[in-house]
Amino acid sequence: MAVLLESQFDELPPDKSIDTKIFLENVSKIPTFFDCLGSKVFTVIKSDITGNITKIRAVYVKDPAKYATLQDILVAEREAHGAEWPNVGATLALMWLKRGLRFIQVLLQSLADGERDENNPNLIRVNVTKAYESSLKRYHGWIVQKIFNAALLAAPYRSNFLKALSKGEEVTEEDCFANVRQFLVNYSCVVDAIYEMYTNLNAELDYTV
């Protein structure tokens, strides 16, 4: 499970504040996850995540002390942009980034929980579908949804996906999922904390693309 072990997230402090520098370091390794899904359609999510990371980093480097935490960025942009906020800047970039991160979270949790199509146990279509419907589908118009439906059909075999996560290493499925669960501990806490922050700041937008 080399891809995940190389992408471990740091544990959050008790107040759930998310250090921007550490977050950017952790999340910068996440886009490679989508290479494991094979289909070129998933590169759309990968590209979106990479672009949004770049936008957040561009804001952070302007004043690292001012933007020490992700919440600092959102609050500062709310004050700076007024009525335009939250449909602007790093706030908007993080809003979309968290949805891509949620996709990964739900997909891996579904696999770790043993959810599968009993008629096609070596397919991960059920898991990918659940992840898409839980994270991105409601924000996509019908054209984008059609593209992703095609991607779901092209999802790799379960065995191939696990092998790709392990970078081709021979690892037992049991060990793979032990590593998945280990990765999800801090990763899920960070993703959930970002969603909670957006709720508390009333920063969520519900439009489709």
Disulfide bonds with the S-S distance in Angstrom:
none
